[in-house]
Amino acid sequence: MVPIYTPKSEPETAAIVALMEAYGIVYFMRGGAFGTMYPGPVSNSLNARTLMVEDDQAELARELLRPFLYGAAGAFAPGDRN
């Protein structure tokens, strides 16, 4: 499995998990269990989560996560706009 993205909040984590499940991507949210022990602000050293996906599904996962990776204009990666 390869690391793809570290969600910034609980709602973002829920949206990402829903995307992975909807598209049948095999994933694991590293740090997911510990992160639920102490709700509140995310501390990277204690409760950060990282989306891990199978190597052969990494490209699809990145494509689905473009809005998260590139912000509000997520449909466009840097250099995609004319």
Sequence and secondary structure as in RCSB ss.txt:
>XXXX:A:sequence
MVPIYTPKSEPETAAIVALMEAYGIVYFMRGGAFGTMYPGPVSNSLNARTLMVEDDQAELARELLRPFLYGAAGA
FAPGDRN
>XXXX:A:secstr
 EEEE  SSHHHHHHHHHHHHHTT  EEEETHHHHTTS SS  TTTT  EEEE GGGHHHHHHHTHHHHHGGGTT
S TT   
